[in-house]
């Protein structure tokens, strides 16, 4: 009897050891993640709900066993909401650790400098991992840069961050503005910056262009900025043809060929550099500019000098065969 009892005790110990090995080994060693896989934890999900989702997606062998192991062997920190990357070969323990402490996958949507608001909306709508609809934001309300987002995030939430970025940036730069600038308010600065943004693609020219338009504003001259003709026609999309004489003469609150002063509002979403240029423009006597044929401009302080620059520009265009 004594020998039988010993054998039973040994057998029981072996069974317990085997069960313990299975229980612990299945937590730290075994993996059902065959390749890098993304996994989403919804907002407010409990550990039990996460276990069921892991089981349904066959990333763990059993939802119930994963939950039991997690409560016995895992950490007590809550799981985080978001999308996570589970590397190939992740054990159940590694999966839980990732969902508790790992970095949420972030994706990015980029708004380039000078993108008008109608195209900002289109870019947000074109991102398939965002949700919900979104309206065209007010022109000039979005700060151009890259914004990260999570899968399933609302488009309105991403847009709100873009607009908050512009408010912060404008307030910061307005507080650091130079003395005696031509614009009288942050909104005027934003409007003039939108013109500067559209008038030059050469970063080194921004302060010079801002200085030129500031001079015109002070003297009551018309800004005569071509993008202000185009904006009411296309809301910032490319015109795709030459501007017509009737459009140059149009009166609509934006066209700075037919009115003095600034347009009624921004004509695009200017970047930080263009806002900085308007609030700290170059000290210049320039009142005129014309393309130099290299992507930039030639500046002039007098009409006579400007006319000579224009003649050279047209001669260059004829040499290129662009005009007769």
ABEGO torsion letter per residue (X at the ends): XAAAAAAAAAAAAAAAAAAAAAAAAAAAABBABABBBBBBBBBGBBAAAAAAAAAAAGABABAAAAAAAAAAABBABBBBBEBBBBBBGBBAAAAAAAAAABBBBBBBBBBBBGBBAAAAAAAAAABAABBEBBBBBBBGABBBBBBBBBBGBBAAAAAAAAAAAAAAAAAAAAAABBBGBABABAAAAAAAAAAAAAABABAAAAAAAAAAAAAAAAAGBBAGBAAAAAAAAAGGBBAGBBBBAAAAABBAGABAAABBEBBABBABBBBAAAAAAAABBBBBABABBBBAGAGBBBBBABAAAAAAAAAAAAAAAAAAGABX
